């Protein structure tokens, strides 16, 4: 995947079949679907691939226990099916993770046990494992740091875990083909119309500071919480369609969980579900569900959200985490459908909707990582249904994603490269495999690979999304940033001024991830 190659294609293609705005889960998924069907496809992302919500999830590929709790049965069944498909198509990125629900009331184990049996039944042949009710002793053995006061037992069930931004990059690599061009750092300036019908768009390449106009049979808006901005380019007076909801996660050292199993807290102080999930030798704890007035490209966690997570997590842990224990904190915005009633955002459905404007703009509203493939299929099928594209069958249900490899070692940080692992490790000399940090794994050959093959252009691209350093330990990321910037400058052939500029931008950014 090479940016210059995409620019060359951009200058050669007179009319695209599909132009996708947005390089998150939905946009990249649509690019994969369109590419596999053989359509000429261009994807434009304003920032970096996965910069927004798509890199800020709970790192779960799940059916949605809380959706089951809310009675959203259709979404649960769809999500469980897609969870199984994704694990089958990307076994190097999605792994089985067992969750323990600790119970403290006499009725809780049978109650949640029955609920999880229904969950298993809905998954059918694509299930990851059977749920079981376990004793107090078994619960303590599985989660040594669980709060033992009043503990009666627990329920264990299975869901999927993944690295969200690595999945985004994998989708970009999977979409890459002779008929596909993907470009990050390209901002859409406006839509082009003829007789009130959209026939293309104009955009600016922020890297080369060059403006382009492209023609396309279909324009698909997959910009998540920012979808309304694109819709207003088409229909300036449209009513509010999206209600952003902020989800915050904190990251702690592994000692606070001391287990390979995750904890699901089914009932927090305000009725939400809370997860404590082991991830890359750390623990991710979250999430919140806070209604936000305006969407931001770099959302900031609120003090009350951090306090909420700490207070509720502490009730289930023998070692109580404090603010000083937080290694990183991150916030993402969910693009929920706006409603006129007084529902809290945790009660608004996570199911997706495909909107078609009178001028032909197709917009993806809502959705989540687990169902990205189905969202993508629906978006392309919608374009076909309004006679914008020649009918071609969806192929992604059985498409192996880039780097496909079975039976990888998930304790190896290089597992995310799947079948490409040896090639990545072969870059440079033997010393280039050494990690630049003792807190997490990042090496010179990973940096080089990310630039040459994964379109990483900035220090943030490398430390936040090609690797997950920023999301694991913000202070450590700041410490190694100068060394990473120097290696990037060598590969990109940049000077000291570029290094200084990148470090200045990064040091400002990292404050959002530090408590």
C-alpha positions in Angstrom: 0.0 0.0 0.0 1.7 3.1 -1.3 0.5 6.7 -1.2 2.3 7.7 -4.4 0.8 4.8 -6.3 -2.7 6.0 -5.2 -1.9 9.5 -6.4 -0.9 8.1 -9.8 -4.2 6.2 -10.1 -6.0 9.4 -9.1 -4.5 11.1 -12.1 -5.3 8.2 -14.5 -8.9 7.4 -13.6 -11.5 9.6 -15.4 -14.5 8.4 -13.4 -14.6 6.2 -10.3 -17.4 3.7 -9.6 -17.3 4.6 -5.9 -15.7 7.4 -3.8 -15.8 6.7 -0.1 -15.4 9.6 2.4 -13.9 8.3 5.7 -11.2 5.9 6.6 -12.5 4.3 9.7 -14.1 0.9 10.2 -17.1 1.5 7.9 -15.2 3.4 5.2 -12.4 0.9 5.0 -14.9 -2.0 5.2 -16.8 -0.5 2.2 -13.4 -0.2 0.3 -12.7 -3.9 0.9 -16.2 -4.9 -0.2 -16.1 -2.6 -3.3 -12.6 -3.8 -4.2 -13.5 -7.5 -4.0 -16.6 -6.9 -6.2 -14.3 -5.3 -8.8 -15.4 -1.7 -8.6 -13.0 1.2 -9.3 -12.8 2.6 -5.7 -11.3 5.7 -4.2 -11.2 6.3 -0.4 -10.4 9.6 1.1 -9.6 10.1 4.8 -9.2 13.6 6.3 -6.6 12.5 8.9 -5.0 9.1 9.3 -6.8 5.7 8.8 -8.6 4.9 12.0 -7.8 8.2 13.6 -11.3 8.7 15.1 -13.6 6.3 17.0 -12.2 3.3 15.2 -9.0 3.2 17.2 -10.7 4.0 20.5 -12.9 1.1 21.2 -12.9 -1.4 24.1 -11.0 -3.8 21.8 -13.8 -6.3 21.7 -15.5 -8.1 18.8 -18.7 -9.0 20.6 -22.3 -9.8 20.2 -23.2 -7.2 22.8 -24.3 -8.4 26.3 -25.7 -5.0 27.0 -27.7 -5.1 23.8 -29.2 -8.4 25.0 -30.0 -6.6 28.3 -31.8 -3.8 26.4 -33.8 -6.3 24.3 -32.1 -5.5 21.0 -32.3 -9.1 19.9 -31.8 -8.5 16.1 -28.6 -6.6 16.7 -27.3 -9.3 19.0 -27.9 -12.1 16.5 -26.4 -10.0 13.6 -23.3 -9.1 15.8 -22.7 -12.7 16.9 -22.8 -13.9 13.3 -20.4 -11.2 12.2 -18.1 -11.9 15.2 -17.8 -15.5 14.0 -17.1 -14.4 10.4 -14.4 -11.9 11.5 -12.6 -14.5 13.6 -12.7 -16.9 10.7 -11.4 -14.3 8.2 -8.8 -12.7 10.4 -7.6 -15.4 12.9 -4.3 -13.5 13.3 -6.1 -10.5 14.7 -9.2 -11.8 16.5 -8.9 -14.1 19.5 -11.2 -15.8 21.9 -11.5 -14.1 25.3 -13.3 -15.5 28.3 -15.2 -13.1 30.6 -16.1 -13.7 34.2 -19.2 -12.0 35.7 -18.6 -12.1 39.5 -21.9 -12.4 41.4 -22.7 -11.1 44.9 -26.4 -12.0 45.2 -28.0 -15.4 45.5 -30.0 -14.9 42.4 -27.3 -13.4 40.2 -25.5 -16.5 39.0 -28.6 -18.3 37.7 -30.0 -15.0 36.3 -26.8 -14.2 34.3 -26.2 -17.9 33.6 -29.6 -18.2 31.8 -28.9 -14.9 29.9 -25.5 -16.1 28.7 -27.0 -19.5 27.6 -29.4 -17.5 25.4 -26.3 -15.6 24.1 -24.6 -18.9 23.3 -27.7 -20.2 21.5 -28.0 -17.1 19.4 -24.3 -17.6 18.2 -25.1 -21.1 16.9 -22.2 -22.7 15.0 -20.2 -19.5 15.1 -20.0 -19.6 18.9 -16.6 -19.2 20.6 -17.3 -21.4 23.7 -20.0 -22.4 26.1 -20.9 -20.3 29.1 -21.0 -22.0 32.5 -21.9 -21.0 36.1 -18.8 -21.3 38.4 -18.4 -21.5 42.1 -16.9 -18.9 44.4 -13.6 -20.8 44.5 -13.4 -21.1 40.7 -14.1 -17.4 40.4 -11.3 -16.5 42.8 -8.9 -18.8 40.9 -9.8 -17.2 37.5 -9.7 -13.6 38.8 -7.2 -13.6 41.8 -7.7 -9.9 42.4 -11.6 -10.0 42.4 -13.2 -8.4 45.5 -13.9 -11.5 47.7 -16.2 -9.7 50.2 -19.7 -11.1 49.7 -18.6 -13.1 46.6 -21.0 -16.0 45.9 -19.7 -17.3 42.5 -19.7 -16.2 38.9 -20.6 -16.9 35.3 -18.0 -17.4 32.5 -18.8 -16.7 28.9 -16.8 -16.1 25.6 -16.4 -13.2 23.2 -13.8 -11.9 20.8 -10.9 -9.5 21.3 -8.8 -7.6 18.7 -6.6 -4.6 18.1 -8.9 -2.0 16.5 -6.4 0.2 14.7 -4.4 -2.8 13.4 -7.7 -4.1 12.1 -8.2 -0.8 10.3 -4.8 -0.9 8.7 -5.4 -4.6 7.7 -8.7 -3.6 6.0 -6.8 -0.9 4.1 -4.2 -3.4 3.0 -7.0 -5.9 2.1 -8.7 -3.3 -0.1 -5.6 -2.3 -1.9 -5.7 -3.4 -5.6 -5.1 -2.2 -9.1 -8.6 -0.7 -9.2 -8.4 0.9 -5.7 -6.8 4.0 -4.4 -6.7 4.9 -0.7 -5.4 8.3 0.6 -5.0 9.6 4.1 -4.7 13.3 4.9 -7.2 14.3 2.2 -10.0 16.7 3.2 -13.2 16.8 1.2 -14.1 20.4 0.3 -17.4 20.0 -1.4 -19.7 17.8 -3.5 -20.1 18.3 -7.3 -23.6 18.2 -8.7 -25.2 18.2 -12.2 -29.0 18.7 -12.4 -29.2 18.2 -8.6 -27.4 14.8 -8.8 -24.1 14.2 -7.2 -21.5 13.3 -9.8 -18.3 13.7 -7.8 -16.4 15.8 -5.2 -13.5 18.2 -4.7 -10.8 17.6 -2.1 -7.4 18.9 -0.9 -4.4 16.7 -0.3 -3.0 18.1 2.9 0.4 16.5 2.3 1.1 17.9 -1.1 -1.2 20.9 -0.6 -2.9 20.2 -3.9 -6.6 20.4 -4.9 -8.4 17.8 -6.9 -11.8 17.2 -8.5 -12.9 13.7 -9.1 -16.0 12.2 -10.9 -17.8 9.2 -9.5 -21.0 7.2 -10.1 -21.5 6.9 -6.3 -20.3 8.9 -3.3 -20.6 7.2 0.1 -20.3 9.2 3.3 -18.8 7.0 6.0 -17.4 9.6 8.4 -18.9 8.4 11.6 -19.7 11.2 14.1 -18.9 13.7 11.3 -21.4 12.3 8.8 -23.7 15.3 9.3 -21.0 17.7 8.1 -20.8 15.9 4.7 -24.7 15.6 4.6 -24.9 19.4 5.0 -22.7 19.9 2.0 -25.6 18.3 0.1 -28.6 19.4 2.2 -27.6 22.5 4.3 -30.9 22.7 6.2 -31.2 19.1 7.3 -32.3 18.4 10.8 -29.9 16.9 13.4 -29.3 13.3 12.5 -26.4 12.2 14.8 -26.1 12.4 18.6 -22.4 11.9 19.6 -21.9 9.7 22.7 -18.5 9.7 24.4 -16.9 6.5 25.6 -13.8 6.8 27.9 -11.4 4.0 28.8 -8.5 4.0 31.3 -5.5 1.8 31.0 -3.8 0.2 34.1 -0.9 -2.1 34.8 -1.7 -5.8 34.6 -1.3 -6.2 38.4 -4.8 -4.7 38.8 -6.4 -7.8 37.1 -3.7 -10.5 37.4 -5.7 -12.7 35.0 -5.9 -13.7 31.3 -9.7 -13.5 31.8 -11.7 -10.3 31.5 -14.2 -9.0 34.1 -17.7 -7.9 33.1 -19.4 -5.7 35.7 -23.1 -6.0 34.7 -24.6 -3.3 36.8 -22.6 -0.1 37.6 -23.8 2.8 39.7 -25.9 4.2 36.8 -26.9 1.0 35.1 -24.2 0.7 32.5 -22.0 -2.3 31.8 -18.2 -2.0 32.6 -15.4 -4.1 31.3 -11.9 -4.8 32.7 -10.0 -6.4 29.8 -6.5 -7.7 29.6 -4.8 -6.3 26.5 -1.1 -6.3 25.5 0.1 -6.8 29.1 -2.1 -4.0 30.4 -5.7 -3.7 31.5 -8.3 -1.6 29.6 -11.2 -0.5 31.8 -14.3 1.1 30.5 -16.5 2.5 29.1 -18.7 5.5 29.8 -21.6 6.7 27.7 -21.8 10.5 27.9 -23.9 12.7 25.7 -21.7 15.2 23.9 -23.0 18.3 22.2 -20.3 18.7 19.5 -18.0 16.1 17.9 -14.3 16.7 18.1 -11.4 15.0 16.2 -9.5 14.7 19.5 -12.1 14.2 22.2 -11.0 14.8 25.8 -12.0 12.5 28.8 -14.0 14.3 31.4 -13.0 14.2 35.1 -16.3 12.7 36.1 -15.9 9.9 33.5 -12.5 8.9 34.9 -13.9 9.0 38.5 -16.9 6.9 37.4 -14.6 4.2 36.0 -12.3 4.2 39.0 -15.1 4.1 41.5 -17.0 1.2 39.8 -13.9 -0.8 39.0 -12.6 -0.5 42.6 -15.7 -2.3 43.9 -14.6 -5.5 42.0 -10.8 -5.3 42.6 -8.8 -6.1 45.8 -6.1 -3.6 44.6 -8.0 -0.3 44.2 -6.7 1.8 41.3 -6.2 5.5 41.8 -5.7 8.3 39.2 -1.9 8.1 39.7 -2.1 4.4 38.5 -3.6 5.4 35.1 -1.0 4.8 32.4 -3.2 6.2 29.6 -6.7 7.4 29.1 -8.6 7.7 25.8 -12.0 8.9 24.6 -13.9 8.0 21.5 -17.2 9.2 20.1 -20.0 6.9 19.0 -22.2 8.1 16.1 -25.6 7.3 17.5 -28.8 8.2 15.7 -30.3 11.4 17.1 -33.7 10.9 18.9 -36.3 13.4 20.0 -37.1 11.7 23.2 -35.2 11.8 26.5 -33.5 8.5 26.2 -30.0 8.4 27.6 -27.4 7.5 25.0 -26.7 4.1 26.6 -30.3 3.2 25.6 -30.0 4.3 22.0 -29.5 1.4 19.5 -26.1 0.7 18.1 -27.6 -0.7 14.9 -26.7 1.0 11.6 -28.8 2.9 9.1 -28.1 3.6 5.4 -29.5 7.0 4.3 -30.0 8.0 0.7 -30.4 11.7 -0.1 -32.5 13.0 -3.1 -29.3 13.9 -4.9 -27.9 10.3 -4.4 -25.5 10.8 -1.5 -25.3 7.5 0.5 -24.5 8.0 4.2 -23.8 5.4 6.8 -25.2 6.3 10.2 -24.4 4.4 13.4 -22.9 1.0 13.6 -20.0 -0.6 15.5 -16.7 -2.5 14.8 -18.2 -6.0 15.1 -20.7 -5.4 12.3 -18.5 -3.4 10.0 -18.6 -6.1 7.2 -22.4 -6.2 7.2 -22.6 -2.4 7.2 -20.2 -2.3 4.2 -22.3 -4.9 2.3 -25.5 -3.0 3.0 -23.9 0.3 1.7 -22.8 -1.2 -1.6 -26.1 -3.1 -2.1 -27.9 0.2 -1.5 -25.8 1.8 -4.3 -26.8 -1.1 -6.6 -30.4 -0.8 -5.6 -30.7 2.8 -6.8 -29.2 1.8 -10.2 -25.8 3.6 -9.5 -23.7 0.5 -10.0 -23.7 -2.7 -12.1 -24.9 -5.6 -9.9 -22.1 -7.7 -8.5 -22.3 -10.2 -5.6 -20.7 -9.5 -2.2 -17.7 -11.7 -1.5 -16.5 -10.5 1.9 -18.2 -13.2 4.0 -15.5 -15.6 2.9 -12.7 -13.2 2.1 -9.5 -13.8 4.1 -8.0 -10.5 5.3 -4.5 -9.4 4.6 -1.9 -11.3 6.6 -4.3 -14.2 7.2 -2.6 -16.8 9.4 -4.1 -19.5 11.7 -2.7 -20.4 15.2 -0.7 -17.3 15.8 0.9 -16.7 19.3 -1.2 -13.8 20.7 1.4 -13.2 23.4 3.8 -12.2 20.6 3.4 -8.5 19.8 4.2 -9.3 16.1 1.1 -11.5 15.7 -0.7 -8.5 14.2 1.3 -9.0 11.0 0.2 -12.6 10.6 1.8 -14.2 7.6 4.0 -11.1 7.0 5.7 -11.3 10.4 9.0 -12.7 9.0 9.1 -10.1 6.3 8.7 -7.3 8.8 11.4 -8.7 11.0 13.8 -9.1 8.1 13.9 -5.3 7.5 17.2 -3.8 8.6 19.8 -5.5 10.8 19.4 -7.9 13.8 19.4 -4.9 16.2 16.4 -3.4 14.4 14.3 -6.1 16.0 15.1 -4.8 19.5 12.4 -2.9 21.2 12.9 0.8 21.8 11.0 0.5 25.1 10.8 -2.0 28.0 7.1 -1.1 28.6 5.8 -2.2 25.2 7.2 -3.5 21.9 8.2 -1.1 19.1 11.2 -1.6 16.9 13.0 0.1 14.1 11.8 -2.5 11.6 8.2 -1.9 12.6 8.6 1.9 12.1 10.2 1.3 8.7 7.5 -1.2 7.6 4.7 1.2 8.8 6.1 4.0 6.6 6.9 2.0 3.5 3.9 -0.3 3.4 1.2 1.2 5.7 1.2 4.9 4.8 2.4 6.2 8.2 3.4 9.8 7.7 3.5 11.3 11.2 4.9 10.5 14.7 1.3 10.1 15.9 0.5 7.6 13.1 3.3 5.4 14.3 2.9 5.7 18.1 -0.9 5.7 18.2 -2.2 3.5 15.4 0.6 1.4 13.6 1.7 0.5 17.2 -0.5 1.2 20.3 2.1 2.9 22.5 0.1 6.0 23.1 -2.9 3.9 24.2 -0.8 1.8 26.6 1.5 4.2 28.4 1.4 7.9 27.5 4.4 9.0 29.5 6.6 6.2 28.1 5.4 7.2 24.6 6.6 10.7 25.2 10.0 9.4 26.3 10.7 7.3 23.2 9.1 9.8 20.8 12.5 11.6 19.9 14.1 8.2 18.9 11.0 7.2 16.9 11.0 10.6 15.1 14.7 10.3 14.3 14.1 6.8 12.7 11.1 8.2 10.8 13.2 11.1 9.5 15.8 8.6 8.2 13.3 6.6 6.3 11.3 9.6 5.0 14.5 11.6 4.3 13.4 14.5 6.5 15.5 17.1 8.3 15.8 18.2 11.9 13.2 20.9 11.4 10.7 18.1 10.5 11.7 16.2 13.6 11.2 19.3 15.8 7.8 20.0 14.3 6.6 16.4 14.8 7.8 16.3 18.4 6.0 19.6 19.1 2.7 18.3 17.7 3.1 15.0 19.5 3.9 16.6 22.9 0.7 18.6 22.6 -1.4 15.6 21.6 -0.1 13.3 24.4 -1.6 15.6 27.0 -5.1 14.3 26.0 -4.0 10.7 27.0 -2.4 11.7 30.3 -4.1 12.1 33.6 
